[in-house]
């Protein structure tokens, strides 16, 4: 009985966090269960509910951020993009090769990378139906010459959204109009 009410409470908490209202069903169910329970039992259940709901919310939000990042990556692409598999080059070597390109090399990045010893396989482009199925490690923008390490960017996004821990050092630097704080 306790596990069932904890599950219902966790589901209510998680749904409520994401804007789904289940109170019409949940409140009467939870109220019926909690009447007659002692405070120690209620506190134990509340701790379980809080901890488990927090873990679920954190996991769901992480997955949502990853999906959003993938969508943003795909939307960042200009009207035309190619997705290619590059073998025979580690990430750092690939980035260095891309940074070393000249304007003429940017006309055919795949051929350029092959001239540097990589094996490049064209996987798709902006017109391919399966393009969203591919996991993208790096994005190279031929217009701006910017290289995005997708895994690193996702890790930085994840870290930026983590709660601050007791061991973290937080520094706030404020500058007033006349004084420095």
C-alpha positions as CSV (number, residue, x, y, z in Angstrom):
1,X,0.0,0.0,0.0
2,X,2.8,2.4,0.9
3,X,4.7,1.7,-2.3
4,X,1.6,2.3,-4.4
5,X,0.9,5.7,-2.8
6,X,4.6,6.6,-3.2
7,X,4.4,5.7,-6.9
8,X,1.2,7.8,-7.3
9,X,2.8,10.7,-5.4
10,X,6.0,10.5,-7.5
11,X,3.9,10.4,-10.7
12,X,1.9,13.5,-9.5
13,X,5.1,15.4,-8.7
14,X,6.9,14.6,-12.0
15,X,3.7,15.3,-14.0
16,X,3.2,18.6,-12.2
17,X,6.8,19.7,-12.8
18,X,6.2,19.2,-16.5
19,X,2.8,21.0,-16.5
20,X,0.5,18.0,-16.5
21,X,-2.3,18.3,-13.9
22,X,-3.3,15.0,-12.3
23,X,-4.5,16.6,-9.0
24,X,-8.2,15.7,-9.6
25,X,-7.3,12.0,-9.3
26,X,-4.2,12.2,-7.2
27,X,-5.3,14.4,-4.3
28,X,-8.2,12.2,-3.2
29,X,-6.2,9.0,-3.6
30,X,-3.2,10.4,-1.6
31,X,-5.5,11.9,1.1
32,X,-7.3,8.7,1.6
33,X,-4.1,6.8,2.1
34,X,-2.4,9.3,4.4
35,X,-5.3,9.5,6.9
36,X,-4.4,7.5,10.0
37,X,-0.7,7.2,9.3
38,X,1.8,8.2,11.8
39,X,4.3,11.1,11.2
40,X,7.3,8.8,11.0
41,X,5.8,6.8,8.2
42,X,4.6,9.9,6.3
43,X,8.1,11.5,6.6
44,X,9.8,8.4,5.3
45,X,7.4,8.3,2.3
46,X,7.9,12.0,1.7
47,X,11.7,11.5,1.6
48,X,11.3,8.7,-0.9
49,X,8.9,10.7,-3.0
50,X,11.1,13.7,-3.1
51,X,14.3,11.8,-3.9
52,X,12.8,9.6,-6.6
53,X,10.8,12.4,-8.2
54,X,13.9,14.6,-8.3
55,X,15.9,11.7,-10.0
56,X,13.2,11.2,-12.6
57,X,12.8,14.9,-13.3
58,X,16.6,15.3,-13.7
59,X,16.8,12.3,-16.0
60,X,13.8,13.5,-18.1
61,X,15.2,17.0,-18.3
62,X,18.6,15.7,-19.4
63,X,17.0,13.7,-22.2
64,X,14.9,16.7,-23.2
65,X,18.0,18.9,-23.4
66,X,19.8,16.3,-25.5
67,X,16.8,16.1,-27.9
68,X,16.6,19.9,-28.0
69,X,20.4,20.1,-28.7
70,X,20.0,17.6,-31.5
71,X,17.1,19.7,-33.0
72,X,19.2,22.9,-32.7
73,X,22.1,21.3,-34.4
74,X,19.9,20.3,-37.3
75,X,18.3,23.7,-37.4
76,X,21.7,25.5,-37.3
77,X,22.6,24.0,-40.6
78,X,22.2,26.3,-43.5
79,X,19.9,25.4,-46.4
80,X,22.3,22.7,-47.5
81,X,24.4,20.4,-45.4
82,X,26.1,17.0,-45.8
83,X,26.6,14.3,-43.1
84,X,29.7,12.2,-43.6
85,X,31.4,9.5,-41.7
86,X,35.2,10.1,-41.3
87,X,37.5,7.2,-40.5
88,X,41.2,7.2,-40.1
89,X,41.4,10.5,-38.2
90,X,41.0,11.1,-34.5
91,X,38.9,14.1,-33.4
92,X,41.9,16.5,-32.8
93,X,43.5,15.6,-36.1
94,X,40.1,16.1,-37.9
95,X,39.7,19.5,-36.2
96,X,43.2,20.6,-37.1
97,X,42.7,19.5,-40.7
98,X,39.5,21.4,-41.0
99,X,41.2,24.5,-39.5
100,X,44.0,24.2,-42.0
101,X,41.7,24.3,-45.1
102,X,42.0,27.0,-47.7
103,X,39.1,28.5,-49.5
104,X,39.4,26.1,-52.4
105,X,39.4,23.1,-50.1
106,X,36.0,24.2,-48.7
107,X,34.4,23.6,-52.1
108,X,34.7,19.8,-51.4
109,X,35.4,19.1,-47.8
110,X,35.1,15.3,-48.3
111,X,37.8,15.3,-51.1
112,X,40.0,17.5,-49.0
113,X,39.8,15.1,-46.0
114,X,40.5,12.1,-48.2
115,X,43.6,13.9,-49.5
116,X,44.8,14.1,-45.9
117,X,44.4,10.4,-45.4
118,X,40.9,10.0,-44.1
119,X,38.2,7.6,-45.5
120,X,35.1,9.7,-46.0
121,X,31.7,8.1,-46.6
122,X,28.8,10.4,-47.5
123,X,25.8,9.4,-45.3
124,X,23.2,12.0,-46.2
125,X,22.3,15.6,-46.7
126,X,19.5,18.0,-45.9
127,X,17.2,16.1,-48.4
128,X,17.8,12.7,-46.9
129,X,14.9,11.2,-44.9
130,X,17.1,9.3,-42.5
131,X,19.3,12.3,-41.7
132,X,18.0,12.6,-38.1
133,X,19.0,9.0,-37.4
134,X,22.7,9.9,-37.5
135,X,24.7,10.8,-34.4
136,X,26.7,13.9,-35.2
137,X,30.1,14.3,-33.4
138,X,31.4,17.5,-35.1
139,X,29.8,20.2,-37.1
140,X,31.9,22.2,-39.6
141,X,30.4,25.4,-41.0
142,X,32.1,26.2,-44.3
143,X,30.8,29.8,-44.2
144,X,32.1,30.8,-40.7
145,X,34.8,28.1,-40.5
146,X,33.5,27.3,-37.0
147,X,33.9,23.8,-35.7
148,X,31.5,22.5,-33.0
149,X,32.4,19.5,-31.0
150,X,28.8,18.3,-30.3
151,X,29.7,16.0,-27.4
152,X,31.7,18.7,-25.7
153,X,28.9,21.3,-26.3
154,X,26.3,18.9,-24.8
155,X,28.5,18.2,-21.8
156,X,28.9,21.9,-21.2
157,X,25.1,22.4,-21.5
158,X,24.5,19.6,-19.0
159,X,27.0,21.0,-16.5
160,X,25.5,24.5,-16.8
161,X,22.1,23.0,-15.8
162,X,23.4,20.9,-12.9
163,X,22.5,22.1,-9.4
164,X,25.3,23.7,-7.5
165,X,26.9,21.4,-5.0
166,X,28.4,22.2,-1.6
167,X,31.9,21.6,-3.0
168,X,31.4,24.1,-5.9
169,X,32.9,27.5,-5.6
170,X,30.5,30.3,-6.7
171,X,31.8,33.7,-7.3
172,X,29.7,36.8,-8.0
173,X,31.5,39.9,-9.1
174,X,29.5,43.0,-9.1
175,X,30.5,46.4,-10.3
176,X,28.7,49.5,-9.1
177,X,28.6,52.8,-10.9
178,X,31.1,54.4,-8.6
179,X,32.5,51.5,-6.6
180,X,33.7,48.0,-7.2
181,X,32.3,45.4,-4.9
